[in-house]
């Protein structure tokens, strides 16, 4: 059975390494010292450049899955979110490992409220199954960790939508992925926060039903009977309407913690626990 650090990939990217047993962020690291992977204990190489986010990578051959599937956009989002907290004197850590009742989990970013509450931020840049997101969410909930899931906005929203009013972008036919529908429901349909990697900004998104019109059609059966169908509207199973409000910079938002009960609706299951959301920093509520 493969362990949590095994993968068999050709390249990887990490923001965190160990230096003499202590965590160090790539942005603050210098070339020369020996850096160690926190997961597998293998040696890491520090990579810095003007066009890439500073990061670590394993020396080949690579068998550790710690940085599997990382993209520059994902690294950038994690680094900028953590920096926005540190700039406000809020403790935060990227790629932070926590123990939960169901196993070890690694949050993209972990931050701590002044009262000590841990908040896990998951920047979801790829599609995952409902089983995966529900298992991870349950682990955080059982560990008493508040959580927020932030899907990346696909480029298609800008090509297929239009500005409805100042600060609002409307996509009439959005093929929401199952995990995005889960994230939307996690905040009790109060919406979800979505990340735009083009501008490094956040948008607040709301999903609504999309209806399609079935035009009337008439024909005769082989027995000569008059047949007809259509002439009505129906809810689309594939598409939803997406309304985006924003954009917001990380610094324009603050974190608010709310509680939710366990709920199951059809194929979707949400755990009981603490959910985090963003609110405008100047919002008094």
Secondary structure by P-SEA (a helix, b strand, c coil): cccccccccccccccccccccbbbbccccccccbbbbccccbbbbbbbcccccccccccccccccccccccaaaaaaaaaaaaaaaaaccccccbbbbbccccbbbbcbbbbcccbbbbbbbbccccccaaaaaaaaaaaaaacccbbbbbbbccccccccccccccccccccccccaaaaaaaacccccbbbbbcccccbbbbbbbbbbbbbbcbbbbbcccbbbbbbccbbbbbccbbbbbbccccccccbbbbbbbbcccccccccccbbbbbbbccccccc
